[in-house]
Amino acid sequence: MVVWPFLGALALGVGTVIERIVLMKRQINVKFYQSAQFLAIIIAMLPFMYFFWKISPDFYSLKNIFFFSLVILLSMFANFFTFYSVKGEEIGKL
């Protein structure tokens, strides 16, 4: 199980390189690109919902709902800050 962090880091690096190439060559708006990328990830994960999606009664405890809301809120802030940082910088060549 030690290999999963390395695969995650590799996927993040490849994703960053692809993002820079697409944004530089295609002249696509950053906001549109991030929205399209999010939708592509959702569409790619939809087939897996049939096999892995189960909601147990523990989900409805107040603690778990709080942490779920916190994850959503922090993800929104992270995406906003990512958009803001990419919007303000010049996309250079790798």
Protein Blocks (a to p, Z undefined) as FASTA:
>chain_A
ZZmmmmmmmmmmmmmmmmmmmmmmnopafklmmmmmmmmmmmmmmmmmmmmgccdfklmp
mklmmmmmmmmmmmmmmmmmmmmmmmmpccddZZ
